[in-house]
């Protein structure tokens, strides 16, 4: 038995497993997707490094400040106890009594200075001490004077003034900031039995242990009272772009048992700036590589994938029979693929022939629509002819020559516009003049009083509308409206103001409302008008001219009378 080679080939093809094929766009997309996690990973690592650098720098400053606060707390506490015990219990100050003589005062002063000298040796010479006895107005420095004489006099006047303003001769004590001659001091004062003992220290000297902190170029130490009011700072503080890499560290005075709170503005990077710079350099390298990869993907997309997509889209557009012929020519733009360019040349020739045929069909359809519009207009024209001629004949027979002349004048104006209205659009003012001529004719023909008024917004006089459009609705108003007073009032309003729900029809349009003072439309009459020949002609004309971008609505106005509303676009 001989087996055909074709049978063997077909059998091999059936047994062969299908290979999975991926489009180029998907491969490039996956490459870009893989680059995004790498980018995010570097951002996360950099954020963690930045946070760690910040925490390490802040921890170093916090440790230094806590040591400073602890040491300062001990010093201030020791000074407080020393000042309190001295002014209350030390027998040295007993000499300051009105019963003693001047020699006792001098000896007590020397003894006090000796006691203070020992205290300064243990605590620090930056803390100065002053004594005031208000009974004899005695004020002297109990330590070596480290301020100039003007400052000394200002301090003396300030202490004497504060003691004089005490509510009781003996009052409590506390540390408080003191401003003397543009310098800030921290002061501790206690008054007991007309004796006041004061300890004073300059804020600059008090903060000198913190001067070695690496706060950065614009670093600043601000001292606030326990109430939150700032009273001293080492510099003007951080301004401008430096705010981006500076932060505030607050060290509460209440928690540290100190009479003030420290607010430190410090550089975020400081000691670890180089480490952060290296980390940022790594991040910048990763960003550059990701950008290069993304650029490669983008170039590949534009040079390969996009021409293929355009070609595929052009093939799909060939199947769209409703496509607008004004669309851009079907073409492969900027294609550098030789195979696609060859296909494109043949494809453009085919599209050119298809487009030419569709243009011919489109122009034929336009001519058909124009013919239908003119036919519908001619249907409207004969509607009023015979009635006008019959009325003129009756006036002549009755001898009403003047009325017949006026009627003939109105009728000639009406017919002149009627026979000239062979365009698709006319200015709104011409159509309203035609309506006015028609109303004059009806008033004379029916021997009824008809009041007609129109109102047009500025700028709408030349708005294009279809000719002989309003006459159909005016005729229905004259035919159906029965005013209670016997005087028919017809009002035509033309405005460009549209309601919110009407703005979806077109960007610029005109609202035309025709109202009267009659009894309004009964329900059966409304149904009849909606299906009448005149109304049907109007709707068909408007549909040919505007498509779906128009509206006609018949109803009764809330104040009474019929109302006809037309919404037409003013841009064609």
C-alpha positions in Angstrom: 0.0 0.0 0.0 1.4 3.4 -1.1 0.7 6.4 1.1 0.4 9.8 -0.7 2.9 12.5 0.4 0.0 15.0 0.7 -1.6 12.7 3.2 1.6 12.5 5.2 2.0 16.3 5.1 -1.6 16.9 6.3 -1.2 14.4 9.1 2.1 16.1 10.2 0.4 19.4 10.2 -2.4 18.1 12.4 0.0 16.6 14.9 2.2 19.7 15.1 1.3 21.8 18.2 0.4 25.4 17.4 3.0 28.0 18.4 2.0 30.8 20.6 2.5 34.1 18.8 2.8 37.5 20.5 2.3 40.8 18.7 5.2 43.3 18.8 3.1 45.8 20.7 2.6 43.3 23.5 6.3 42.6 23.8 7.1 46.3 24.0 4.3 46.8 26.5 5.7 44.1 28.7 9.2 45.6 28.5 7.8 49.0 29.7 5.8 47.3 32.5 8.9 45.6 33.8 10.7 48.9 33.9 8.0 50.5 36.0 8.5 48.2 39.1 12.3 48.9 38.9 11.6 52.6 38.9 9.2 52.2 41.9 11.7 50.1 43.7 14.4 52.7 43.5 11.9 55.4 44.6 11.0 53.3 47.6 14.7 52.6 48.5 15.5 56.3 48.2 12.6 57.3 50.3 13.6 54.8 53.0 17.2 56.1 52.9 16.1 59.7 53.1 13.9 58.9 56.1 16.7 57.0 57.8 19.1 59.9 57.2 16.6 62.3 58.6 16.0 60.2 61.7 19.7 59.7 62.4 20.4 63.4 62.1 17.4 64.3 64.3 18.4 61.6 66.8 21.9 63.1 67.1 20.5 66.6 67.8 17.9 65.2 70.2 20.5 63.4 72.2 22.7 66.5 72.4 19.8 68.8 73.4 18.5 66.3 76.0 22.0 66.2 77.6 22.1 70.1 77.5 18.6 70.3 79.0 19.4 67.9 81.8 22.6 69.7 82.7 20.9 73.1 82.5 18.0 71.8 84.7 20.5 70.9 87.4 22.2 74.3 87.2 19.0 76.3 87.3 17.6 74.2 90.1 20.8 74.7 92.1 20.7 78.4 91.5 17.0 78.5 92.5 17.7 76.7 95.8 20.8 78.9 96.5 18.9 82.2 95.9 15.9 81.0 98.0 17.9 79.7 100.9 20.2 82.8 100.9 17.4 85.3 101.0 15.2 83.4 103.5 17.6 81.5 105.8 21.1 82.9 105.5 22.0 84.9 108.6 24.3 87.0 106.5 21.4 89.0 105.2 20.1 89.7 108.8 22.5 92.6 108.9 20.3 94.4 106.3 17.9 95.7 109.0 17.1 99.3 109.8 18.5 98.8 113.3 22.0 98.1 112.1 24.7 100.6 111.0 26.5 101.1 107.8 29.5 99.0 108.8 27.3 95.9 109.3 25.9 96.5 105.8 29.4 96.5 104.3 30.5 93.4 106.1 27.3 91.6 105.1 27.9 92.6 101.4 31.4 91.2 101.5 30.2 88.0 103.0 27.4 87.7 100.4 29.9 88.2 97.6 32.2 85.5 99.0 29.2 83.1 99.2 28.3 84.0 95.6 31.9 83.5 94.4 31.8 79.9 95.7 28.5 79.4 93.9 29.9 80.8 90.6 32.9 78.5 90.9 30.6 75.5 91.2 27.9 76.5 88.6 29.5 79.0 86.3 30.7 82.5 86.2 28.2 83.4 83.4 25.5 83.6 86.2 25.5 87.0 87.9 23.9 88.0 91.1 22.4 91.3 92.4 21.0 92.3 95.8 18.4 95.0 96.6 17.1 96.2 100.0 14.1 98.4 99.4 13.9 99.9 102.9 17.2 101.8 102.4 17.1 101.7 98.6 20.4 99.7 98.6 21.3 97.9 95.3 24.7 96.3 94.5 26.1 93.5 92.5 26.8 90.4 94.6 29.2 89.0 91.9 31.8 90.3 89.6 30.1 92.7 87.2 30.2 91.3 83.7 27.9 93.9 82.1 28.6 97.5 81.2 27.6 100.3 83.5 24.6 101.4 81.3 23.2 97.9 81.4 23.8 97.8 85.2 21.8 101.0 85.6 19.0 99.7 83.4 18.8 96.5 85.4 18.8 98.3 88.7 15.9 100.6 87.6 14.0 97.5 86.3 14.4 95.5 89.5 13.5 98.5 91.7 10.4 99.1 89.6 9.2 95.5 89.7 9.7 95.3 93.5 7.8 98.5 94.0 4.8 97.0 92.0 4.6 93.8 94.0 1.1 93.2 95.5 2.6 92.0 98.8 5.9 92.7 100.4 6.7 89.0 100.1 5.9 87.4 96.8 6.7 84.2 94.8 9.7 83.7 92.6 10.3 82.4 89.0 12.6 82.5 86.0 11.5 85.0 83.4 13.0 86.6 80.2 14.3 90.1 80.6 15.1 92.5 77.7 17.8 95.1 78.6 19.4 97.3 75.9 18.7 95.0 72.9 20.1 91.9 74.8 18.0 89.1 76.3 18.6 87.7 79.7 17.0 85.0 81.8 16.3 86.3 85.3 15.5 84.6 88.6 14.2 86.8 91.5 12.9 86.3 95.0 11.8 89.0 97.5 11.5 88.3 101.2 11.2 90.8 104.1 12.2 93.7 101.8 15.2 91.9 100.6 15.4 90.9 96.9 18.0 88.5 95.5 18.4 88.3 91.7 20.3 85.9 89.5 20.8 86.9 85.8 22.3 85.1 82.9 22.6 86.1 79.2 20.7 83.9 76.7 23.7 83.9 74.4 25.9 82.4 77.1 23.0 80.1 78.2 22.8 78.7 74.6 26.5 78.6 74.0 26.8 74.8 74.5 24.4 74.3 71.6 26.5 76.4 69.2 28.4 73.4 68.1 25.3 71.6 66.8 25.5 71.0 63.0 22.3 72.9 62.1 23.3 73.9 58.6 23.9 77.2 56.9 20.5 78.7 57.9 20.1 76.8 61.2 18.4 78.7 64.0 17.6 78.2 67.7 14.5 80.0 68.9 13.7 80.3 72.6 10.0 80.5 73.5 8.3 81.1 76.8 6.2 78.3 78.3 3.2 80.2 76.9 4.5 79.8 73.4 5.7 83.4 72.9 9.2 83.6 71.2 11.6 86.0 72.9 15.0 85.2 71.4 16.5 83.5 68.3 20.1 83.0 67.2 19.4 84.1 63.5 16.7 85.4 61.2 15.6 81.9 60.5 15.0 79.9 57.2 13.4 81.7 54.2 12.9 81.0 50.6 13.7 77.6 49.0 15.7 76.6 52.1 12.3 75.7 53.7 12.2 72.6 51.5 15.1 70.9 53.3 14.9 72.5 56.8 12.6 71.3 59.6 11.7 72.3 63.1 12.5 70.3 66.2 10.6 71.3 69.3 11.9 70.5 72.8 9.3 71.3 75.4 10.4 73.2 78.5 7.6 71.7 80.7 8.8 68.2 80.0 12.5 69.2 80.7 11.5 71.2 83.8 13.0 74.3 82.2 11.5 77.8 82.1 11.6 78.0 78.2 11.0 75.8 75.1 13.6 75.3 72.4 12.6 75.4 68.7 15.5 74.3 66.5 15.5 74.8 62.7 17.9 72.3 61.3 19.1 71.1 57.9 17.6 67.7 57.1 20.8 66.3 55.5 23.6 67.7 57.6 26.2 65.0 58.5 24.7 62.4 56.1 24.4 64.7 53.1 27.1 62.7 51.1 25.3 59.5 51.8 22.1 60.9 50.5 23.9 62.4 47.5 25.3 59.0 46.6 21.8 57.4 47.0 20.4 60.2 44.8 23.0 59.5 42.2 22.0 55.8 42.1 18.4 56.9 41.8 19.3 59.3 39.0 21.2 56.6 37.1 18.1 54.3 37.4 15.9 57.1 36.2 18.2 57.7 33.2 18.2 54.0 32.2 14.4 53.9 32.6 14.1 57.0 30.4 16.3 55.5 27.7 14.3 52.3 27.8 11.1 54.2 27.5 12.5 56.3 24.6 13.5 53.1 22.8 10.0 51.7 23.3 8.5 55.0 22.1 10.7 55.1 19.0 9.9 51.5 18.2 6.2 52.2 18.6 6.3 55.2 16.3 8.6 53.6 13.7 7.1 50.1 13.6 3.9 49.7 15.6 2.1 52.9 14.6 2.5 52.4 10.8 1.1 49.0 11.2 -1.8 50.3 13.3 -2.5 53.0 10.8 -2.5 50.5 8.0 -4.9 48.2 10.0 -7.2 51.2 10.8 -7.3 52.2 7.1 -8.4 48.7 6.2 -11.1 48.8 8.8 -12.4 52.2 7.6 -13.0 50.7 4.1 -15.8 48.8 5.7 -17.5 51.9 7.0 -20.1 52.9 4.5 -21.4 55.8 6.7 -18.0 57.5 7.0 -17.9 61.2 6.2 -16.3 61.9 2.9 -14.6 65.0 4.4 -12.4 62.8 6.6 -8.7 63.0 6.2 -7.2 61.0 3.4 -6.4 57.4 4.3 -2.6 57.2 4.3 0.3 55.7 6.2 2.2 58.7 7.6 6.0 58.6 8.2 6.3 54.9 7.5 9.9 53.7 7.0 8.9 50.1 6.4 9.5 49.4 2.7 6.9 46.6 2.6 4.2 48.8 4.1 5.1 51.6 1.7 4.5 49.4 -1.3 1.2 48.2 0.1 0.3 51.8 0.9 0.8 53.0 -2.7 -1.7 50.4 -4.0 -4.0 51.1 -1.0 -4.1 54.8 -1.8 -5.0 54.2 -5.4 -7.9 52.0 -4.3 -9.1 54.5 -1.7 -8.9 57.3 -4.2 -11.3 55.5 -6.5 -13.7 54.7 -3.6 -13.7 58.3 -2.4 -14.4 59.6 -5.9 -17.4 57.3 -6.2 -18.7 58.3 -2.8 -18.4 62.0 -3.6 -20.5 61.5 -6.7 -23.2 59.7 -4.6 -23.0 62.4 -2.0 -23.5 65.3 -4.5 -26.4 63.4 -6.0 -28.0 63.1 -2.6 -27.5 66.9 -2.0 -29.3 67.7 -5.3 -32.1 65.4 -4.3 -32.5 67.2 -0.9 -32.5 70.6 -2.6 -35.2 69.5 -5.0 -37.3 68.2 -2.1 -37.0 71.5 -0.2 -38.0 73.6 -3.2 -41.0 71.3 -3.8 -42.1 71.7 -0.2 -41.8 75.5 -0.4 -44.0 75.5 -3.6 -46.6 73.5 -1.7 -46.9 76.4 0.8 -47.1 79.2 -1.8 -50.6 78.6 -3.4 -52.2 78.3 0.0 -53.2 81.9 0.3 -53.5 83.1 -3.4 -57.2 82.8 -4.2 -58.4 84.2 -0.8 -56.5 87.4 -1.3 -57.8 87.9 -4.9 -61.4 87.2 -3.9 -61.2 89.7 -1.1 -59.8 92.4 -3.4 -62.6 91.7 -5.9 -65.2 92.0 -3.2 -63.8 95.4 -2.1 -63.9 96.7 -5.6 -67.5 95.6 -6.1 -68.5 97.2 -2.9 -66.8 100.5 -3.9 -64.2 100.3 -1.2 -61.5 101.5 -3.6 -59.1 102.8 -0.9 -59.3 99.6 1.1 -58.8 97.7 -2.1 -55.7 99.7 -3.0 -54.3 99.1 0.5 -55.2 95.4 0.3 -53.6 95.2 -3.1 -50.4 96.9 -1.7 -50.2 94.4 1.1 -50.9 91.5 -1.2 -48.2 92.6 -3.7 -45.6 92.9 -0.9 -46.7 89.5 0.4 -46.5 87.8 -3.1 -43.3 89.5 -4.1 -41.5 87.9 -1.1 -43.4 84.6 -1.7 -42.2 84.3 -5.3 -38.6 85.4 -4.5 -38.2 83.0 -1.5 -36.4 80.4 -3.6 -33.4 80.2 -1.3 -32.7 77.7 1.5 -32.2 80.5 4.1 -33.2 84.2 4.4 -32.5 86.8 7.1 -34.8 86.8 10.0 -35.9 90.4 9.4 -37.2 89.5 5.9 -39.3 86.7 7.3 -40.7 89.0 10.0 -41.6 91.7 7.4 -43.4 89.0 5.4 -45.4 88.0 8.5 -46.3 91.6 9.2 -47.6 91.9 5.6 -49.7 88.8 6.1 -51.2 90.1 9.3 -52.2 93.3 7.6 -53.9 91.3 4.8 -55.8 89.2 7.3 -56.8 92.2 9.3 -58.4 93.8 6.2 -59.7 90.5 4.7 -61.5 89.4 7.9 -62.4 92.9 9.1 -61.1 92.0 12.5 -58.8 93.9 14.8 -55.4 92.1 14.9 -52.5 93.4 16.9 -49.2 92.1 15.9 -45.9 92.7 17.7 -42.4 91.3 17.4 -39.3 91.5 19.5 -35.8 90.5 18.3 -32.6 90.5 20.4 -29.8 92.7 19.1 -27.6 90.9 16.6 -30.3 88.4 15.5 -31.8 90.5 12.7 -29.6 88.7 10.1 -29.9 85.2 11.6 -30.6 82.7 8.8 -33.9 80.8 8.9 -35.8 78.9 6.2 -38.2 81.1 4.2 -42.0 80.8 4.7 -41.4 79.0 8.0 -43.3 81.3 10.3 -46.3 81.8 8.0 -47.6 78.2 8.6 -47.8 78.8 12.4 -49.2 82.3 12.0 -52.0 80.9 9.8 -52.9 78.3 12.4 -53.0 81.0 15.0 -55.4 83.2 12.9 -57.5 80.1 12.2 -57.9 78.7 15.7 -57.4 81.6 18.1 -60.6 83.1 19.6 -59.7 85.9 22.0 -62.2 86.7 24.7 -61.9 90.5 24.1 -62.5 90.2 20.3 -59.0 91.7 19.7 -56.5 89.1 18.6 -53.0 89.8 19.9 -50.1 87.9 18.3 -46.5 88.3 19.7 -43.4 86.9 18.1 -40.2 86.7 20.3 -36.8 86.0 18.9 -34.0 85.5 21.4 -30.6 83.8 21.6 -31.0 82.9 25.2 -31.4 79.1 25.5 -32.4 77.0 28.5 -29.8 74.6 30.0 -31.3 71.5 28.5 -31.6 73.2 25.0 -27.8 74.0 24.8 -27.1 70.3 24.0 -28.6 70.8 20.5 -26.1 73.4 19.3 -23.6 75.9 20.5 -25.3 79.0 19.0 -29.0 79.0 18.3 -32.2 81.1 18.2 -35.4 80.6 20.2 -38.6 81.8 18.3 -41.9 81.8 20.3 -45.3 82.7 18.8 -47.9 83.4 21.4 -51.5 84.7 21.3 -54.2 85.7 23.7 -56.8 83.2 22.5 -58.3 80.2 24.3 -55.3 78.0 23.6 -55.1 74.7 21.8 -57.6 72.0 22.7 -56.1 68.5 22.9 -57.7 67.3 19.7 -56.6 70.5 17.8 -53.0 70.0 19.0 -53.1 66.4 17.6 -54.5 67.7 14.4 -51.9 70.4 14.1 -49.0 68.0 14.7 -50.2 65.9 11.9 -51.4 68.7 9.5 -49.9 69.1 6.0 -48.4 72.5 6.8 -46.8 71.4 10.0 -45.6 68.2 8.4 -44.0 70.2 5.5 -42.2 72.4 8.1 -40.9 69.4 10.0 -39.7 67.7 6.8 -38.0 70.9 5.5 -36.3 71.5 8.9 -35.1 67.8 8.9 -33.6 68.2 5.5 -31.9 71.4 6.4 -30.8 70.7 10.0 -30.9 67.0 10.5 -31.7 66.4 14.2 -30.5 69.8 15.4 -33.8 71.6 15.7 -37.0 71.4 17.8 -40.7 72.3 17.4 -43.0 72.3 20.4 -46.7 73.2 20.5 -48.4 73.8 23.8 -50.5 76.4 25.8 -48.8 79.2 27.7 -49.3 79.2 31.5 -50.9 82.7 31.3 -53.3 81.4 28.6 -53.2 81.3 24.8 -51.4 79.1 22.4 -47.6 78.9 22.2 -45.4 77.7 19.4 -41.7 77.3 20.2 -39.0 76.8 17.5 -35.3 76.1 18.3 -33.0 76.6 15.3 -29.2 76.8 15.0 -27.7 80.0 13.7 -24.6 78.3 12.3 -24.9 76.2 9.2 
